[in-house]
Amino acid sequence: MKKILSIILLFTCVVFTASAQVKAGDIVTGQIWDDLEPLPMANVLEVDKSNRIVSHCVTDYNGNFSLKIVSPKNIIRVSYIGCVTKDLQINKRTLDASSLQVTLRLRRLLSRQYVNHRLLVFRFLYERFQVQPRLSI
């Protein structure tokens, strides 16, 4: 009886441990921000140990993204022009959050390039879609 009970307990532990791990095909969603507002067109990459891009996506106008994980051993790299690149480990805590919030810091050396880029994006959005974006630089 003790042997059967211990086998059932062992099987239960194995099943719960396997279900708690991050696996390929899981989806990470979130939003990318700078200090003030969401970042449109930011790059969200899944990068392997050799720095090769495995999968990628780009944030929408509100900074939202959704990325399907290829391998849980990889890292998520978030980048934007004029901001410091940020690397995140893929783990269960990353996936358990209902929405991952990532804030990127501005690079001091590229602040003028950042301003010029943001103005070009705003001009494009206005001319193309008649969208009046908030201008906060």
MARSE-38909 format. One record per atom (N, C-alpha, C, CB): residue in one letter; x, y, z; residue number from 0. Coordinates in pm, 1 decimal. Glycine has a CB too. Example, Ala and Ser with C-alpha at 12.3 -4.5 7.8 and 13.67 -1.06 7.14 Angstrom:
REM MARSE-38909
> A;1319.0;-569.0;780.0;0
> A;1230.0;-450.0;780.0;0
> A;1320.0;-330.0;780.0;0
> A;1130.8;-447.3;904.6;0
> S;1285.0;-225.0;708.0;1
> S;1367.0;-106.0;714.0;1
> S;1290.0;3.0;787.0;1
> S;1408.4;-59.8;572.5;1
This chain:
REM MARSE-38909
> M;82.3;-119.1;0.0;0
> M;0.0;0.0;0.0;0
> M;87.0;125.8;0.0;0
> M;-93.8;-0.4;120.7;0
> K;192.2;124.3;81.2;1
> K;281.9;238.9;87.0;1
> K;352.3;259.4;-46.8;1
> K;384.8;220.6;198.8;1
> K;383.7;149.3;-112.1;2
> K;452.8;157.7;-240.7;2
> K;362.0;221.0;-347.0;2
> K;498.9;17.4;-286.2;2
> I;235.3;183.4;-350.1;3
> I;140.1;239.4;-445.9;3
> I;117.8;387.9;-417.0;3
> I;5.7;162.5;-440.8;3
> L;105.4;421.7;-290.3;4
> L;86.3;561.8;-251.5;4
> L;207.3;646.5;-290.2;4
> L;60.8;572.5;-100.3;4
> S;327.5;594.0;-270.0;5
> S;448.0;669.5;-306.3;5
> S;460.3;684.5;-457.7;5
> S;573.1;600.5;-250.1;5
> I;417.4;584.4;-536.5;6
> I;420.7;594.3;-683.4;6
> I;322.0;700.3;-730.6;6
> I;388.1;457.3;-749.0;6
> I;203.1;702.4;-670.6;7
> I;103.4;803.8;-707.2;7
> I;153.9;943.4;-672.1;7
> I;-31.0;776.3;-636.2;7
> L;214.8;958.4;-555.4;8
> L;269.5;1087.4;-514.1;8
> L;382.2;1132.8;-607.5;8
> L;320.7;1079.1;-369.8;8
> L;468.7;1041.1;-644.9;9
> L;577.6;1072.4;-737.4;9
> L;523.2;1113.7;-874.3;9
> L;671.7;951.7;-751.9;9
> F;424.5;1042.2;-923.9;10
> F;363.1;1074.3;-1052.9;10
> F;298.2;1212.7;-1049.8;10
> F;258.7;967.7;-1090.4;10
> T;230.4;1245.0;-939.6;11
> T;166.4;1375.5;-924.2;11
> T;270.4;1487.7;-924.4;11
> T;84.0;1379.7;-794.3;11
> C;381.2;1467.3;-854.7;12
> C;487.7;1568.6;-851.3;12
> C;547.2;1590.4;-989.6;12
> C;597.9;1527.3;-753.1;12
> V;567.5;1483.8;-1063.6;13
> V;624.0;1494.8;-1198.1;13
> V;529.0;1570.2;-1290.1;13
> V;654.3;1355.5;-1255.6;13
> V;399.3;1542.0;-1282.4;14
> V;301.2;1608.6;-1367.1;14
> V;295.5;1757.7;-1335.6;14
> V;162.8;1545.1;-1349.2;14
> F;292.3;1795.4;-1207.1;15
> F;286.0;1936.8;-1170.9;15
> F;414.3;2009.7;-1206.0;15
> F;257.5;1951.8;-1023.0;15
> T;528.8;1945.1;-1192.3;16
> T;655.6;2007.6;-1228.5;16
> T;662.5;2030.4;-1378.5;16
> T;773.7;1921.4;-1182.4;16
> A;618.6;1935.5;-1457.0;17
> A;621.6;1950.4;-1602.6;17
> A;527.5;2060.4;-1648.8;17
> A;584.8;1818.8;-1670.4;17
> S;413.9;2076.1;-1583.9;18
> S;318.7;2178.9;-1625.6;18
> S;362.2;2318.2;-1581.1;18
> S;180.6;2147.9;-1570.0;18
> A;450.1;2328.7;-1481.0;19
> A;494.3;2458.0;-1431.2;19
> A;611.7;2514.6;-1511.0;19
> A;532.5;2446.3;-1285.8;19
> Q;668.3;2438.1;-1601.6;20
> Q;783.0;2484.2;-1678.3;20
> Q;737.1;2560.2;-1802.1;20
> Q;872.2;2366.0;-1718.0;20
> V;824.3;2649.5;-1846.9;21
> V;799.3;2722.1;-1970.4;21
> V;830.6;2628.3;-2086.3;21
> V;884.7;2853.5;-1978.4;21
> K;742.7;2627.6;-2186.1;22
> K;765.5;2539.3;-2299.8;22
> K;753.5;2617.2;-2429.8;22
> K;666.5;2421.6;-2298.2;22
> A;805.6;2558.8;-2535.6;23
> A;797.0;2621.9;-2666.8;23
> A;650.2;2639.1;-2705.0;23
> A;872.4;2538.1;-2773.8;23
> G;618.0;2750.1;-2765.1;24
> G;481.0;2777.6;-2805.2;24
> G;406.3;2867.4;-2709.1;24
> G;407.2;2650.7;-2820.3;24
> D;460.2;2888.5;-2587.9;25
> D;397.4;2982.9;-2495.2;25
> D;407.8;3123.9;-2552.7;25
> D;463.9;2975.8;-2354.0;25
> I;315.1;3209.7;-2515.2;26
> I;310.8;3345.0;-2570.1;26
> I;335.8;3447.0;-2459.4;26
> I;175.0;3372.0;-2638.8;26
> V;427.2;3540.0;-2487.0;27
> V;455.4;3651.1;-2396.4;27
> V;389.5;3775.0;-2455.7;27
> V;610.9;3672.3;-2375.8;27
> T;309.6;3843.9;-2376.0;28
> T;248.5;3969.7;-2419.6;28
> T;291.4;4079.6;-2324.6;28
> T;93.0;3958.9;-2425.1;28
> G;287.8;4202.1;-2370.9;29
> G;326.0;4312.0;-2283.7;29
> G;323.3;4444.4;-2354.2;29
> G;461.7;4288.4;-2227.3;29
> Q;385.4;4542.6;-2289.5;30
> Q;389.0;4678.3;-2341.0;30
> Q;526.7;4737.4;-2312.8;30
> Q;276.6;4765.3;-2277.8;30
> I;579.5;4812.0;-2410.9;31
> I;710.9;4874.2;-2400.0;31
> I;692.4;5024.3;-2381.8;31
> I;798.4;4843.6;-2525.3;31
> W;761.4;5080.7;-2282.4;32
> W;750.9;5222.9;-2249.1;32
> W;888.8;5285.9;-2245.7;32
> W;679.8;5242.7;-2113.7;32
> D;895.3;5418.2;-2265.0;33
> D;1011.7;5494.0;-2223.8;33
> D;971.8;5558.8;-2091.5;33
> D;1056.4;5601.4;-2333.5;33
> D;1033.8;5667.2;-2054.7;34
> D;1001.7;5728.8;-1925.8;34
> D;860.8;5786.3;-1918.5;34
> D;1100.3;5837.2;-1896.2;34
> L;802.9;5822.6;-2034.4;35
> L;675.3;5893.3;-2032.7;35
> L;559.6;5822.2;-2100.3;35
> L;692.6;6023.3;-2095.7;35
> E;586.2;5751.9;-2210.7;36
> E;476.4;5700.5;-2291.7;36
> E;513.2;5568.2;-2358.5;36
> E;436.5;5802.9;-2397.2;36
> P;414.2;5498.5;-2414.2;37
> P;443.1;5373.8;-2486.6;37
> P;527.0;5400.5;-2611.3;37
> P;312.3;5302.8;-2525.8;37
> L;608.6;5302.9;-2647.9;38
> L;695.9;5316.7;-2764.5;38
> L;639.9;5239.4;-2883.5;38
> L;837.8;5267.7;-2731.6;38
> P;594.4;5308.1;-2987.6;39
> P;551.9;5238.3;-3108.6;39
> P;673.6;5193.6;-3188.8;39
> P;460.9;5328.4;-3194.6;39
> M;660.7;5081.3;-3257.9;40
> M;763.9;5029.5;-3347.0;40
> M;892.2;4987.3;-3274.6;40
> M;796.8;5133.0;-3450.1;40
> A;883.6;4949.4;-3147.9;41
> A;1000.4;4896.6;-3076.0;41
> A;1018.9;4750.1;-3115.0;41
> A;983.3;4911.5;-2920.1;41
> N;1142.5;4703.6;-3116.1;42
> N;1173.7;4566.1;-3153.0;42
> N;1174.1;4476.3;-3030.8;42
> N;1308.5;4558.7;-3224.2;42
> V;1104.7;4363.7;-3040.2;43
> V;1104.7;4260.9;-2936.2;43
> V;1154.3;4133.2;-3003.1;43
> V;960.5;4241.5;-2870.5;43
> L;1271.7;4086.3;-2960.8;44
> L;1336.9;3972.9;-3025.2;44
> L;1354.7;3858.6;-2927.2;44
> L;1472.0;4014.2;-3083.1;44
> E;1347.7;3736.5;-2978.8;45
> E;1391.1;3619.6;-2902.4;45
> E;1526.6;3580.9;-2960.1;45
> E;1285.8;3499.1;-2910.5;45
> V;1629.7;3582.4;-2874.9;46
> V;1767.3;3561.4;-2919.2;46
> V;1822.9;3438.5;-2849.1;46
> V;1855.7;3686.4;-2890.4;46
> D;1894.1;3351.2;-2925.3;47
> D;1952.7;3231.3;-2864.8;47
> D;2090.9;3263.5;-2807.0;47
> D;1963.1;3116.9;-2969.4;47
> K;2160.2;3160.2;-2757.2;48
> K;2290.0;3177.9;-2690.5;48
> K;2396.8;3232.8;-2784.6;48
> K;2337.2;3045.6;-2632.2;48
> S;2381.4;3211.8;-2915.5;49
> S;2479.0;3259.6;-3013.8;49
> S;2441.9;3397.3;-3069.4;49
> S;2491.1;3159.3;-3128.2;49
> N;2348.4;3465.6;-3006.2;50
> N;2298.8;3596.7;-3048.6;50
> N;2230.0;3595.2;-3184.5;50
> N;2412.0;3694.1;-3052.3;50
> R;2172.6;3481.4;-3221.2;51
> R;2095.0;3473.6;-3344.7;51
> R;1948.4;3500.4;-3312.2;51
> R;2112.3;3334.4;-3413.7;51
> I;1881.9;3572.4;-3400.6;52
> I;1740.1;3603.3;-3380.4;52
> I;1657.4;3480.6;-3417.3;52
> I;1696.4;3727.4;-3465.3;52
> V;1579.3;3432.7;-3322.0;53
> V;1496.9;3314.4;-3342.3;53
> V;1355.3;3354.7;-3382.9;53
> V;1493.8;3228.1;-3214.9;53
> S;1298.8;3452.5;-3314.6;54
> S;1168.2;3507.5;-3351.9;54
> S;1164.8;3653.6;-3311.8;54
> S;1051.2;3428.4;-3284.6;54
> H;1071.4;3726.7;-3368.9;55
> H;1065.7;3870.1;-3341.1;55
> H;925.0;3923.5;-3362.4;55
> H;1165.0;3946.2;-3429.6;55
> C;901.9;4041.8;-3308.8;56
> C;780.3;4116.4;-3336.2;56
> C;810.1;4264.0;-3313.5;56
> C;661.7;4067.6;-3246.4;56
> V;718.8;4348.3;-3355.6;57
> V;731.9;4493.5;-3341.8;57
> V;608.9;4543.0;-3267.4;57
> V;747.0;4564.7;-3482.1;57
> T;627.7;4638.2;-3177.8;58
> T;514.3;4690.1;-3101.1;58
> T;423.4;4773.6;-3189.7;58
> T;563.3;4773.6;-2981.9;58
> D;296.3;4779.1;-3152.2;59
> D;200.2;4860.3;-3226.4;59
> D;207.9;5006.2;-3179.2;59
> D;56.1;4804.5;-3208.8;59
> Y;112.5;5087.2;-3221.1;60
> Y;112.4;5230.3;-3187.7;60
> Y;105.6;5254.3;-3036.8;60
> Y;-5.1;5299.9;-3255.9;60
> N;43.4;5163.1;-2961.8;61
> N;30.5;5176.7;-2816.9;61
> N;141.1;5105.5;-2740.7;61
> N;-102.8;5123.8;-2772.3;61
> G;241.4;5053.2;-2810.5;62
> G;353.4;4985.7;-2745.2;62
> G;326.8;4841.3;-2708.2;62
> G;391.0;5059.7;-2623.3;62
> N;213.8;4784.4;-2751.3;63
> N;178.6;4646.4;-2717.1;63
> N;248.0;4547.5;-2810.5;63
> N;26.4;4626.9;-2723.3;63
> F;281.4;4430.1;-2756.1;64
> F;341.1;4325.2;-2837.4;64
> F;292.9;4188.5;-2791.9;64
> F;493.5;4332.5;-2831.2;64
> S;308.9;4090.0;-2878.5;65
> S;277.6;3950.8;-2849.1;65
> S;381.3;3866.0;-2921.8;65
> S;130.3;3913.1;-2892.8;65
> L;456.0;3784.5;-2846.3;66
> L;566.6;3707.2;-2902.4;66
> L;551.1;3560.9;-2863.7;66
> L;703.0;3762.3;-2854.0;66
> K;554.3;3472.6;-2963.0;67
> K;546.5;3328.7;-2939.1;67
> K;687.5;3276.2;-2913.6;67
> K;480.0;3254.5;-3059.9;67
> I;706.9;3208.8;-2800.1;68
> I;838.3;3159.6;-2759.2;68
> I;874.0;3033.6;-2838.3;68
> I;840.9;3130.7;-2607.0;68
> V;996.8;3032.3;-2893.8;69
> V;1045.3;2915.1;-2966.2;69
> V;1115.7;2819.2;-2871.1;69
> V;1140.3;2957.1;-3079.8;69
> S;1200.2;2872.4;-2782.1;70
> S;1272.0;2789.7;-2685.1;70
> S;1284.0;2864.8;-2552.6;70
> S;1412.5;2750.7;-2738.7;70
> P;1252.1;2801.5;-2440.3;71
> P;1261.5;2870.7;-2311.2;71
> P;1405.2;2897.5;-2267.7;71
> P;1191.8;2789.8;-2204.9;71
> K;1504.1;2841.4;-2337.4;72
> K;1645.1;2866.0;-2302.6;72
> K;1694.2;2998.9;-2357.9;72
> K;1733.4;2752.7;-2355.1;72
> N;1619.2;3060.5;-2447.3;73
> N;1659.2;3186.1;-2509.7;73
> N;1626.5;3304.1;-2419.7;73
> N;1590.9;3202.8;-2645.3;73
> I;1664.6;3424.1;-2464.6;74
> I;1632.4;3547.4;-2392.4;74
> I;1547.5;3637.1;-2481.9;74
> I;1762.0;3621.5;-2347.1;74
> I;1475.3;3729.4;-2418.5;75
> I;1398.1;3829.8;-2491.3;75
> I;1479.2;3959.4;-2487.8;75
> I;1253.6;3849.5;-2428.8;75
> R;1503.3;4017.4;-2604.7;76
> R;1578.7;4142.1;-2616.0;76
> R;1484.6;4250.2;-2669.6;76
> R;1704.2;4124.9;-2709.1;76
> V;1476.2;4360.4;-2595.7;77
> V;1389.5;4472.0;-2633.3;77
> V;1478.5;4590.1;-2669.4;77
> V;1289.9;4509.3;-2517.5;77
> S;1454.6;4649.1;-2788.6;78
> S;1537.1;4762.1;-2831.4;78
> S;1451.9;4866.0;-2901.8;78
> S;1650.5;4714.9;-2923.7;78
> Y;1502.3;4988.5;-2898.0;79
> Y;1436.8;5101.3;-2963.5;79
> Y;1544.7;5205.4;-2991.9;79
> Y;1320.0;5161.2;-2874.8;79
> I;1531.4;5277.7;-3100.4;80
> I;1631.1;5378.2;-3136.7;80
> I;1638.1;5483.9;-3027.5;80
> I;1597.5;5443.1;-3273.7;80
> G;1758.4;5509.5;-2979.9;81
> G;1778.8;5611.0;-2877.9;81
> G;1761.5;5561.5;-2736.5;81
> G;1686.6;5722.5;-2900.7;81
> C;1732.0;5432.6;-2718.9;82
> C;1714.0;5375.7;-2585.0;82
> C;1815.5;5264.2;-2561.7;82
> C;1569.7;5322.0;-2566.9;82
> V;1844.0;5238.7;-2436.1;83
> V;1934.5;5131.2;-2398.7;83
> V;1861.5;4998.2;-2417.5;83
> V;1984.6;5148.0;-2251.4;83
> T;1926.6;4902.3;-2482.8;84
> T;1867.8;4770.0;-2505.9;84
> T;1856.6;4694.8;-2373.9;84
> T;1952.4;4688.7;-2607.4;84
> K;1746.6;4621.1;-2357.2;85
> K;1723.1;4546.0;-2233.7;85
> K;1702.1;4398.8;-2266.9;85
> K;1600.6;4602.5;-2156.4;85
> D;1770.1;4310.1;-2192.6;86
> D;1755.1;4165.4;-2207.8;86
> D;1677.2;4109.2;-2089.2;86
> D;1893.7;4096.3;-2219.7;86
> L;1582.1;4018.6;-2118.5;87
> L;1498.9;3956.4;-2014.3;87
> L;1508.1;3805.0;-2026.5;87
> L;1350.3;4003.2;-2025.3;87
> Q;1520.2;3737.0;-1914.4;88
> Q;1519.5;3591.3;-1913.2;88
> Q;1376.9;3541.4;-1932.5;88
> Q;1579.5;3536.6;-1781.4;88
> I;1363.1;3431.6;-2004.0;89
> I;1231.9;3370.2;-2021.6;89
> I;1213.0;3270.7;-1908.0;89
> I;1218.6;3300.3;-2162.3;89
> N;1117.2;3298.0;-1820.9;90
> N;1087.8;3206.4;-1711.0;90
> N;937.8;3209.3;-1682.0;90
> N;1169.6;3243.8;-1583.7;90
> K;895.8;3127.9;-1589.8;91
> K;752.6;3116.5;-1560.1;91
> K;696.2;3248.3;-1508.1;91
> K;728.0;3005.0;-1457.7;91
> R;777.2;3322.4;-1433.7;92
> R;730.1;3450.0;-1380.6;92
> R;702.8;3549.6;-1493.6;92
> R;832.9;3508.0;-1282.4;92
> T;786.1;3545.4;-1598.6;93
> T;764.8;3631.7;-1714.8;93
> T;631.5;3599.9;-1781.2;93
> T;879.7;3615.8;-1816.0;93
> L;598.5;3472.1;-1792.6;94
> L;475.0;3431.5;-1859.7;94
> L;353.0;3442.6;-1770.2;94
> L;487.6;3290.4;-1909.5;94
> D;370.7;3433.7;-1638.1;95
> D;256.4;3439.7;-1546.5;95
> D;197.7;3580.3;-1536.5;95
> D;297.8;3391.8;-1408.4;95
> A;280.5;3680.9;-1560.3;96
> A;228.3;3817.5;-1555.2;96
> A;123.7;3832.8;-1665.4;96
> A;343.4;3923.5;-1571.3;96
> S;12.0;3895.7;-1632.1;97
> S;-92.5;3912.0;-1733.4;97
> S;-41.5;3996.5;-1849.8;97
> S;-218.3;3976.6;-1671.7;97
> S;43.8;4092.0;-1820.3;98
> S;103.5;4173.0;-1925.3;98
> S;238.6;4222.1;-1875.7;98
> S;11.0;4292.5;-1965.1;98
> L;343.3;4191.4;-1950.7;99
> L;479.2;4228.4;-1914.3;99
> L;501.3;4376.4;-1943.8;99
> L;582.3;4141.4;-1990.0;99
> Q;545.7;4453.3;-1845.8;100
> Q;574.4;4595.1;-1863.6;100
> Q;726.1;4614.2;-1866.8;100
> Q;509.4;4680.5;-1749.9;100
> V;778.5;4667.4;-1976.6;101
> V;921.8;4691.2;-1990.3;101
> V;941.6;4840.0;-2012.7;101
> V;983.7;4607.2;-2107.4;101
> T;1027.4;4901.4;-1932.9;102
> T;1059.4;5043.6;-1948.2;102
> T;1203.6;5056.3;-1992.8;102
> T;1035.5;5122.1;-1815.6;102
> L;1224.9;5126.4;-2103.8;103
> L;1359.0;5147.0;-2157.1;103
> L;1408.4;5286.0;-2118.8;103
> L;1360.7;5128.8;-2310.8;103
> R;1537.5;5294.4;-2084.3;104
> R;1598.5;5423.4;-2051.4;104
> R;1652.6;5488.4;-2178.2;104
> R;1711.6;5406.0;-1946.4;104
> L;1644.6;5619.6;-2184.4;105
> L;1700.9;5693.7;-2297.2;105
> L;1853.2;5694.7;-2287.6;105
> L;1645.6;5838.5;-2301.0;105
> R;1918.8;5685.0;-2402.4;106
> R;2063.8;5703.3;-2406.6;106
> R;2090.4;5852.6;-2410.6;106
> R;2128.6;5630.2;-2530.1;106
> R;2180.1;5897.4;-2328.7;107
> R;2210.9;6041.0;-2323.9;107
> R;2278.9;6087.5;-2452.3;107
> R;2300.4;6072.3;-2203.1;107
> L;2365.1;6004.4;-2510.8;108
> L;2440.9;6044.7;-2628.8;108
> L;2353.4;6055.8;-2752.6;108
> L;2552.7;5946.9;-2654.4;108
> L;2242.5;5982.5;-2756.2;109
> L;2159.5;5980.2;-2875.1;109
> L;2030.4;6059.2;-2858.4;109
> L;2127.7;5838.5;-2911.8;109
> S;2023.5;6145.5;-2759.6;110
> S;1897.2;6212.9;-2732.9;110
> S;1851.9;6298.8;-2851.6;110
> S;1909.9;6299.2;-2608.1;110
> R;1945.8;6362.4;-2923.5;111
> R;1906.2;6442.9;-3039.9;111
> R;1854.4;6352.9;-3151.9;111
> R;2025.3;6528.1;-3090.5;111
> Q;1919.3;6238.7;-3173.9;112
> Q;1870.9;6143.3;-3273.6;112
> Q;1733.6;6090.4;-3234.3;112
> Q;1970.3;6026.7;-3290.1;112
> Y;1713.9;6067.1;-3105.5;113
> Y;1585.8;6019.0;-3056.2;113
> Y;1475.5;6119.6;-3088.0;113
> Y;1592.6;5992.5;-2905.1;113
> V;1502.2;6246.0;-3062.1;114
> V;1403.0;6350.3;-3089.1;114
> V;1371.6;6355.2;-3238.1;114
> V;1453.5;6488.0;-3040.2;114
> N;1473.1;6352.7;-3322.6;115
> N;1450.3;6356.8;-3466.7;115
> N;1369.9;6236.8;-3513.6;115
> N;1582.7;6362.7;-3541.0;115
> H;1401.0;6118.1;-3459.5;116
> H;1327.1;5997.2;-3497.7;116
> H;1180.8;6008.1;-3456.7;116
> H;1390.8;5872.3;-3433.8;116
> R;1155.3;6052.5;-3334.1;117
> R;1017.7;6063.8;-3286.5;117
> R;938.6;6163.6;-3371.3;117
> R;1015.5;6106.3;-3138.8;117
> L;1002.8;6273.5;-3410.1;118
> L;934.3;6371.6;-3493.6;118
> L;901.5;6314.5;-3631.1;118
> L;1019.6;6497.1;-3508.2;118
> L;991.7;6233.1;-3687.1;119
> L;963.9;6169.0;-3815.4;119
> L;847.0;6071.7;-3804.6;119
> L;1088.1;6095.9;-3866.1;119
> V;843.1;5994.6;-3695.6;120
> V;732.7;5900.3;-3675.0;120
> V;601.0;5975.6;-3661.9;120
> V;757.4;5813.3;-3549.6;120
> F;600.3;6082.3;-3583.5;121
> F;477.4;6159.5;-3564.3;121
> F;431.5;6222.4;-3695.6;121
> F;498.4;6268.3;-3458.1;121
> R;524.7;6274.3;-3773.0;122
> R;489.4;6335.0;-3900.9;122
> R;430.0;6231.0;-3995.7;122
> R;612.5;6400.9;-3964.7;122
> F;491.2;6112.4;-4000.4;123
> F;440.0;6005.0;-4085.0;123
> F;297.9;5965.8;-4043.4;123
> F;533.1;5882.6;-4078.3;123
> L;275.3;5946.4;-3912.6;124
> L;143.6;5906.9;-3864.1;124
> L;38.1;6012.7;-3898.1;124
> L;148.0;5883.2;-3712.7;124
> Y;75.7;6138.3;-3884.3;125
> Y;-19.9;6244.9;-3912.8;125
> Y;-51.7;6252.5;-4062.0;125
> Y;34.4;6379.3;-3863.9;125
> E;53.1;6248.8;-4147.1;126
> E;31.0;6260.5;-4291.0;126
> E;-41.5;6138.9;-4347.0;126
> E;163.4;6279.3;-4363.1;126
> R;-7.8;6021.4;-4296.9;127
> R;-63.2;5898.5;-4353.9;127
> R;-203.2;5866.9;-4301.6;127
> R;28.9;5782.4;-4324.6;127
> F;-222.3;5879.4;-4170.7;128
> F;-347.1;5834.4;-4108.0;128
> F;-426.4;5946.7;-4042.9;128
> F;-317.1;5729.7;-4005.2;128
> Q;-380.9;6068.2;-4054.3;129
> Q;-445.5;6183.0;-3991.9;129
> Q;-458.3;6163.9;-3840.2;129
> Q;-583.7;6206.0;-4054.3;129
> V;-358.0;6098.8;-3781.2;130
> V;-355.0;6075.9;-3637.0;130
> V;-278.5;6190.4;-3573.0;130
> V;-289.9;5937.7;-3601.9;130
> Q;-332.7;6246.0;-3467.4;131
> Q;-267.4;6354.8;-3395.7;131
> Q;-204.5;6297.3;-3269.3;131
> Q;-368.4;6469.5;-3361.6;131
> P;-76.3;6252.5;-3275.0;132
> P;-14.6;6192.0;-3157.7;132
> P;24.4;6297.8;-3053.1;132
> P;108.4;6111.2;-3199.4;132
> R;38.0;6252.6;-2929.5;133
> R;86.8;6340.3;-2823.7;133
> R;235.2;6360.6;-2845.8;133
> R;57.9;6281.5;-2681.7;133
> L;281.8;6480.0;-2839.7;134
> L;424.3;6509.3;-2858.2;134
> L;484.0;6539.1;-2721.5;134
> L;446.5;6629.7;-2957.1;134
> S;558.8;6444.4;-2667.5;135
> S;627.9;6466.6;-2541.1;135
> S;770.2;6416.6;-2556.7;135
> S;555.4;6395.1;-2422.3;135
> I;860.8;6505.4;-2565.8;136
> I;1001.2;6470.9;-2590.5;136
> I;1085.3;6514.4;-2473.5;136
> I;1052.7;6535.5;-2720.3;136
